[in-house]
Amino acid sequence: MRDPEIRAELHRRLKRRHASNGATRIVDEMAVLTGACRIDVAVINGRLEGFEIKSESDSLDRLPRQAAAYARVFDRLTVICAERHLERALATLPAWWGIEVASTKDGQPRLIRKRPARANPTVEPEAVAQLLWRAEALAALEELGVAEGLKNKPRRVLWAELAAAVPRNQLRALVRECLAARQGWLAAG
């Protein structure tokens, strides 16, 4: 299976799974760490979940670097890979990553779970804050009443201040709410 077929099947499954939750947002090619990399599919609702696709024609050379970057941000992560990548994915990814194999049966695409995704123990608050556009981070700081003297500061300062001012779980919820409400997703932030 190629990436578009895997992605289409993943979208079908995610839309079915989250049909009853109107607040769920599914985003393709979501930038993380100020654009250092992009996760193939992100699901934003009560948690931030990421899916990385590695089709038959893909290489896994970038996977260790991608995995390290995504682990700083996402609550749960899953790689969906071709059968030929399964052993290397199992050897490369931490045990909390989910792993699924993309295949076809009777011409129909299938995603077969080999290992379920579990909670990520390595989420970094400042990396999560970096998912916010500058205006979103400043608005959050203003709402918290801690934006004094920060209006003209660079976004990195705003992210650091936000990560320091808000407890980890509250920050993650705040960022998810901003991402779910965001308009013009692909516009510059």
HUKACOR-V682951 format. One record per helix or strand of 2 or more residues. SS is the DSSP state (helix for helix, strand for strand). FROM is the first residue (numbers start at 1). LEN is the number of residues. Records with the same first field share a line. If there is no record, write none. Layout:
SS=FROM-LEN + FROM-LEN
//
This chain:
helix=3-15 + 63-9 + 83-10 + 125-5 + 134-11 + 155-11 + 168-14
strand=25-8 + 37-8 + 48-7 + 76-7 + 98-8 + 108-8
//
